[in-house]
Amino acid sequence: MISKRASAAVNLLALLGTAPLAATQDGERALLIVDPSNPESLYVANHYAEKRGIPPQNMIFMRPGTTDYSTFAATNMQGFVGELANTGMTAQVDFVVVPPSDNYYISAPGLISDQCSPVTRFTVPGAYGLYRQSEDIQAGLPINTPNHFFKSIYSGNAFDSEKTYYFGVPSSNAKAESYLIPTMLGYTGTRGNTLQEVLDMIDRSVAADFTAPLGTVYYMETTDSARSSPRHDKYPVAVTRLNTAGGAGQHLLSVLPLGNHDCLGVMTGWASPSIADPGFSLLPGSFADHLTSYAGSFWTGSQTKMSAWITKGASGTAGTIEEPCNYSGKFPHPLLHVAYYKGVTLGEAWFRSTGFMPFQSLFLGDPLTRPYGSPPFVDLPGAPQTPVSGTIVLSPVASGTAPGAGIARLDLLLDGVRLDTVDGVGTFTLDTTELTDGWHDLRIIATDSKMQRNVGRWAGNLIVDNLGASVGLTTGNSSGDLGTLFGFTVSPAGPAKVVETVLMRGHRVVASALGQNTSMALYGQVLGAGGAVMVQAETRYADGTRSRSAPVSLSIVYSGTTTGSAPGVFSFSKHVRNDSSFLLELPVSHSDDPTTINTTVLTNPSQSTSLGGVGKWRVFQP
């Protein structure tokens, strides 16, 4: 079923401003929060989306961090929630993923009580993952507030943000909670990783999917009681459970598993382990961490940083961003490696193993890594090859590939948004008259019946032609660098006069052409670097009709700049829900360093109240 959204038109009056889909699955479950003024954030987001097959619509463009939690709750969170509501994606994403940005924490003193050490900071992704708990956080919570997805059993349970959990199981209890799994792809500031290390981590994690690598998890019991004892008493059970499941685990008395080059996991407790020691090696897809106070505190040179594990070759790691005291609930439980081996994603295994709400706990790496998954087969025989109109029926076929797996559900996604779901394997009836004429991304997602909830994807496209409206999009240069001025030509045709045509990266408007104008241009750095950066045109006509072009893929190299050109600003209309806050992008084409660009809204939308925002984005409440 396709739901219609109540909408109100908002006009941006004036601004001033100084490929084929990846074979990996689970990408539709992730939502990226991308800083449009940060070249590294854009590059990593574009690279990750391409490698993981994440729809462009699953990208929110605003600065993830802010000065303090009160500002986050009043502005960033409202933009985040509003974008989910306006795009219809509130119930379908499970992971919030933050590419490298200018910070990894938000100041939050006085909100979380802890008799051991004051809590003064939250992780940036944690603030978004716990957005549904914001009112309780602002009212005050204790540090040991449980993460209700956690359960200290050694099973591989999938996470579903549509469900509420109570002590580890889906529940309708009034105290049950729902979350998003909060993760960060990397931190590239002082003592973090290099940009190339983050990109390499993504590549090796994607390559590890479904490979069922042979290796060993090493549970290291050290002589540092404060850092080892919160977990090492659980190591014998974890090793037994992992070996019984068919994996390999060892409980060793040392800091690091020196002499071993088959490490699928390392769990240790030590302030400054020599992670760079060539005497041991991590395999692609591995997770490793060391329990200590400052592993995720990049602001201090004290102790070895968690980023060293990514440099070493891990796909994921975790640590705390300030003194946490040695509560075991703040650190991954040894069950993580067992759940991971049983077939869930790395992000699910980490979140399942974290006992407390992750206020201070930071996950770095690729949360979608799934070496032991078994994606179901899904196909769409007779997929439309020519334009369609009226009501059509789609009849996918699907089957499980994991032992004993059936198909639990099929989801129909159009342009990244879930339109319909059927239990088991069934058909979808789609009324195309409710869709915009033109090109649409079409996907069928199959979820199997195992507790790990393996997913498989069929991806194609659908061209709709009900009203005779269409728009073509071409570019004179499909490759370049950040300093390249990419020119685009649009060729709209339809039943009425053209009002405007916008160029979009997912839901983000990056340029526009008003009236009968057929050209627009923007610099590569507006979109960011990437091997397959997809943009699409949408035309609005005087009678309210709209049409969408097929996407154009751009290859943009992470190099090149120009200076001295005056910035160009674009006017456009945005249709939003009238019952939710909304995120408003401020499209500016510029040749200067994007971190130096300032934008000013000269006239706010008359029917909305500004909730704040900086740079190339603002948040409003109708």
N, C-alpha and C positions, 0 to 999 in steps of 0.2 A: 504494500500500500504506500502511496506517495502522499505525504501530508502537505497541505498548503500553509504557508507562513503568513501571518499578519505582518504587514510591512508599512514602513513610512519612508518617504524619500528624503534623503539628506544631501544637500548640495555643498560641495566644497567650494567656497566662494573665492578664496584667494590665499596664496601662500607666498612667503618669501624664503629664500634659502641661499646662504653663502654657498630514446633508443629501445631497444627492446627491454622488456622487464627482466629483472634478475631472477634466477632460478630459486633463490631462497624464499622462504615463506615468512609469515608473521608480520611483514611490513605494515599491513593495514592496521595493526594493533598499536602502532607507535605514533605519537604526536610530538613533533619537533618544535621547540620554542627558539626562534632564530633572531639574533640581533641584526637588523638590516643595516646598521652602521658599522659593523665589525667584519672586516674581510675574512678573518679566520673562521668566524661563526658561519658565514655564508658558504665558504668553501667546504668546510667539514659537513655542514648540513646537506649541501648539494651532492657531495660524494656519498654520504651515507644513504640518502634517499635513492640514488641511482643503484647502489650496490644491494640495497635491501628491497627494492621495488616499492618504496613508500610513495603513495600518491602525493602529488604536489599540494593537494588540498589538505594534507595532514601536516602542514607547516604554518605556524603562527609567527608573524613577523613583528616582534617588539623586543626591547631590551629585557632579558630575563630577570636580571637583578635590579635592586634598588637600594636606597640608603638604609631603610629600616622596615620592620614588619608592619607597622601601622600604614606606611605609604604603600607597601605591597598589597595589603588588604583593601585599601581604598582605591588603588589605581591598577596595578598589574593584575591582581586577581580578578578584578572586574572586567578587564580586557580579555583575560583568559576565559573566564566563564561566559562572557558575552560572545566571544568568537565560537566557542563550542555550541552555544545555543543557536546562533545565527547560521551556522553551517550544518546543524542537525547531527553533530558528532558526539554529543555529550555521553551517550551510552555505549559507544562502540570502541573507544580507545582504552587500552589497559596500561600503557607505558607513557610517561612523560619523559622526553629525552632532550637534554640541554647540550648543544654543542659548546665548544670552548667560547667563553665570553670574557668580559673584563673582571669578573669576580666569581667566586664559588660559594659565598655566604652572604647572609642578610643579617644585619644587626637586630637582635631581638632580646634585649635585657628585660628581666623582671616578669617574663611570661611563664616560664617553666621553673618550678621550684625544685631545688636539689640541695640537700643538707651537706653534701660532700664538696661540691664545687659549683659556683654560679654558672648558669646557662645564659650566655649572652649572644649566641649566634645560632641561626638555622642554616642548613645547606640551602642553596638556591633551588635545586630540584625538589628537595623535601617540602619546601613551602607550597609548591604546586601539587605535589602528590597528596598532601594533607589539606587541600583547599576546602574540602567538605567539613573539616574539623576546625575551620578558622574561628568561628564564634567561641568554641570551647577553649581554643588556644588563647584568644584575647581575654577570656575570663580567668584564665590561669589553670594550668594542669601540672601534675607531678611528673618528674622525669621518667618514672617507671610506668607511665600510661601505656597499656599493652597495645601492640600491633596485633589486631585480632585475626590477621591472616596467618600469623605464626602458630605453629603447633609442633611440639618436640617429638614428632614421630618421623620415621625415615621413609616416607612415601613421596612420590613425585606428583604433587597436586598442582594442576593448572590454576591460574588466577583469572578472575573475571570481574571487571570493575562494575558490572551490572548487579553483582550480588553483594549482599552485606554479610560480613563474617563475624562470628562470635567464638572466640577461643579456637580458631583454626578451622571451623566448618561453616558453610553457608547457613544462615539463620535469619529468622524473622524477629528475634528477640529485640526488644526496644533498645538494648545497649549495643546491638550489632553495628558494625562500621563498614563503610565502603571507602576505597582508596584508589589512587593511581600509583603504579610502581615508579618511584622517583629515581632517575638516573642521569648521569652526565658522561658524555662521550670522552671528555678529556679536559684537562686544565693546562694551558700553555703559558701561564705566567711564571714568575720566579719559582724555581724548584719543582715546577711541573714538567710536563713532557713537551717535546718539540712538536710542531705542526706535523712533520713527516712521521713521527712516532705514532701520532693519533691516527693518521691515514693508514699507516701500515697495520695498526691494530685492527682497524675496520676490515681491511682486506683479508688478513689471516683468519679473522673470526668468521667472515662469510665463507671462506674456503673450507673451514672446519665443519660446517653444517652437514649433518647426516653422514659423516664419515666414520662414526663409531671408532674413534682412535683407541689404540691399545696403549696403556700407560698406567701409572700408579699415582695415587693420592698419598702424600706423605704428611702425617699428623705428627708434628714435632713438639715433644715435651721438653721444655728447657728448665734451667735452674733458676730462672727469674720467676719467683712465685707470684709476684703481683701481676705479671703479664701472661703467664702460662696457666696458672691454676684455675682461672675462670672457665677454662674449656677442657684442659687435658684429662680430667676425670671422665669425660664423655668419649674420649678417643677410642677406647677398646670396643665400645658398642658400635661406634661408627664404622670401625674397620670390619667388624663382624658383619654388619648389615651390608656394607659395600661389597665385600667378598662373596657373601651369600647371593647377592643380586647378579653376580657375574663379573664385577669389576675387580680392581686390585687396590688395596689400601695397606699401609704399614704405619705402625706407631713406633717412632724412633725417639731416642733420648739424645737430642742435639738441637742446635738452633736452625740449621739448614740441612737439606738432604744431599750433602756433598758426595760426589761420586756417582750420582744418579742423573741420567739424562733422559728420563722418560716421565718427567713430572707433569701429570695432568692437574695436580693441585698441591699446594703447600699451605699448611695452617700452622702458624708458629706464634710465639709470644716473646718479643725481644725488642728493646728500644732501638737499636741500630744494627740490624742484621746486614751482612755484606752481600746484598742481593746481586750485585754485579759480579760476584765471584764466578769465574768460568768453570768451577768444579761441579756445577749442576745446570740443567737446562729445563726450560718450560716448553711444553708442546703447544701448538695452536689450539685454541679453545679452552686453555687452562684458566683456573682462578686461583689466586694466591693472596694471602694477607698476613700481616703481623700485628698482633694486638699490642698496641702501645698508645700513649696519650696523644702524640702529635703526628701520626702518620698522614692525616689529611689536613694538617695545619701548615699550609704553605707559607704562612707569614713568618714562621720562625725556622731558623736553621737547625734547631734541636731535633735529634732523632732522624732516622731514615724515613723518607717520604714514600707513600703508597705508589706514587708515580714510577718508582724504580721497578716495580713489578711489570708495569706496561712496557718500560724500556727493555726489560728482560725477555718479554715475549708473551705475557699473559693477555687473555681477552677480557679479564675483569679483575678488580680488586676493590677493597673497601677499607675505610678508615674514618676517624673522627676529626672534626675541624677545630676542636678546642679540647681542653682537659675534660675527659669524660668520666673520670674515676673508673675503676675496673668492674663496672656492672656488666655481667655477661650478656644482658639483654641489648646492649648497644653494639655488640659485635656478632659476626656470623657464627651461628651454632654449627658444630661439626656435621649436622645433618645436611648442610648445603650440598656437599659433594655427592651424597647418596641420592638426594632428590634430582640433582643435575644428571647423574649417570642414568637415572630411570627415565629421562627423556623430556623434562621441562626445559624452558629457556633458562639461560644463566640469570637473567633478571628475576624470574620467578623463584628460582632456587635461593638467591640471595634474600629476597623479601620474605620468603617462607621461613628463613633461618634467623631473621632479626626479631628479637622478642619485644622490643620497645618501639613505639613510634619513632621513625628516624629523623628526629629533630637535628641531631648533630652527626648522624651517620651518612657518609657520602659513598655512593657507588660510582666508580670510574670504570668505563669500558663499554663494551657492546652488549646491552641487555638481551638482545634477540639471538645471541649465539646459541645454537642447539645441535651439538654434535651427535647426540643420541636420539634425535627425533626420527620419525618415520612418516613423512607427509602423505596423506591420502591422495589417491588419483582422482582427478576431476576433469571433465571435458564438457564442451557444449556442442554436441552434434547439430548441424544445421544452423550454426550461428549466422545471423543476417550478414550478407555480403554486399547488399545494396541498401539504399535509403529506405527507411520504414516509416509508416504512418499509422494512425489509429491504435488499436489494441493488438499487441503481439503476445505470443506465448513462447517462453524459453524453457527448454526441457533438458537440463543438464543430467549427466550421469556421473556417479562417484562411487568409490569403494575404498575401504581401508586397506592399508599396506602393513600396519603393525599386526603382530599375531593376535588373532581374536577380535580385531577392531572392525566395527561397523561405522556407519555414518550417523552422527548425532544430529547434524543440522547443516543446511546450506544457507548462505547469505548472498543476496544480490546487492552489489555495490555499483553505483553510478557516480562517476566523478569523485570517487573516494567516499561517498556517503551511502550508508546502508539504507536501502529502500524497502527490503522485504526479507523475511526469513521463513524457511519451511523446516519442519522436523523431518529427520531422515532424508530421503531423496525424493524430491517432488518437482513440480513445475512452478514457474513464476508467470503471472499474467501482468503485463506492463502496459499501462495506458500512456502512450507516447504523446498524447495531446497535452499532457501536463508537463511536458519537457520543452526546453528551448530547442528550436530547430538547430541542426548542425551536428558537430562531432562530439561524442561523449566517450569517456573511459568506462568500459564495462568489465566487471569482474564477478566471478562466482567463487566464493570461498567455502570450502568443505571442511568441517570440523569433525574429527572422528569421535568414537565413543569411549576411548581410553581416558583414564583420569588425567593423563598428561595433556589431553586435548590437542593432538597433532592437527595442523591445518595444511591444506593444499589450496592452490590457486589456479584458476583459469583466467586469463586476461586477454581482452580484445577491445574492440570499439563498436560503437553503435552510431549510425548517422540517421538523424531524424529529419523528416521533411513533411510537416503538416501544413505549413503556411506559406511555403515558397520563399522562405527567408534563408539567406546564406551569406557567408563572408569568407573570402580567401585571405591567407596571410603568407607573405613571402619576405625573405630577407636577402639583401645583396651580399652579405658576408656571414656565413654560418659559423665561422671560427675566428678567434682573435684572442685578445687578452683583456685585462682589466681596464686598460686605457683605450680600447677600441670603441669607436662610436658605431654601434649597430643600428643600421637603418631598416625600417620595416615598411612594407606597402600592404594596405588592406584593400579589398575589393568587395564591398558589401552590395547585396542585392536583396530587395524585399518588397513587401506590399505597401510601404509608406516611406516618407522622407526619413533619411538617416539623422538621428539626433547626436549620437556620439558612438565612437568605437574605442574600447579600452583594450590595452595589452595586459595580460594577467600572468602571474606566476602562482598557480593554484588559485587561492582566493584573493591574493594581493594584487592590486592595480599598480603597475609600474610605469605606465605611460598612457596617453589618450590622444585621440584626434576628434575634434568637435565638428559637427555638421557633415558636410560632404568632403572634408579633408581626408586624404587617403594615405598620408605618410606620418610617421613618428620615428623618433630615434632616442636611444639612451646608451650610456656608457656601460661597458661590461661590468664595472665594479658595482653598479646598482643591483645586478643579479647575482654577482659573485662567481668565483671560478667553479669549474666542474666540467666533466666530460660530456654530459648530456643534460643541459639545463633547458627544461621545456617551458615554452611560453605559448599562450593561446590568445586569440582575439575574440572579443564579444561585442556585437553591434546592437544598439538600442534604436528602435524606430519610433516615429511620432505616435503610432497607434498602440504602443506598448509591447509590440512584438520584439523578440530578441533572437539573435542567431549567433552560433559559435563556430569558429574555424577549427580545422585540424591543427594540432600543435606543431610548432617548429622547434627543432632541437639545436641548441647552440653548444659549441665546444669552446670554453673560455679558460685560458691558461692563467695560472696564479702568478702573473708578472705584468709589468707595464703600467705606467701612469702617465697622465698628462696634466698640465696645470694651466691656469690663466683664462679658461673659458667661463663665461657667465653661466650660472646654473639655470636650467629650464624647469619650470613648474607646470603641472598638468591639472586641469579641472576635470571633474567627473561627478557622476551621481552614484550614490550608494543606497541600496535598498536594504533595510534592516527590520528586525522584529521591533514592535513597539512595546514589548513587555520585558525587554532585557537590555542591559548595557551592551555596548558594541565597541569594537576596535576599529579605528579609522586610520588607514595608511595615508601618508603624505607623499605622493610620488614626485620625486625630484630627480632630474638627470643632471649629473655634475661630473666634472673631470678631476676635481680636487680630492684629496684624501677624505674618505667618507667620515672619518672620525672628527673632522673639523667642520662639517656642515651643520649649520643651525637652521631650523625652520620655525616660522611663526605663523599661526593662524590669525589672519587679520579680522575675520568675522566668524564667530562660532555659529554652528547650525542653530537656527531660531527656535527649533522645537526640542532642543537637547541641552543638557547641562554638562559642562566639561568636568571630568573626574581626574584630569591630569595626563601626564605622558611627556616624553622628551624626544628630541630628534625627529625621526621620520614616522612617528605614530602618536596618536592621542586616543583617549578613552572618553566616551560620552554615555550619558543616561538619558533616554527619551523622556 
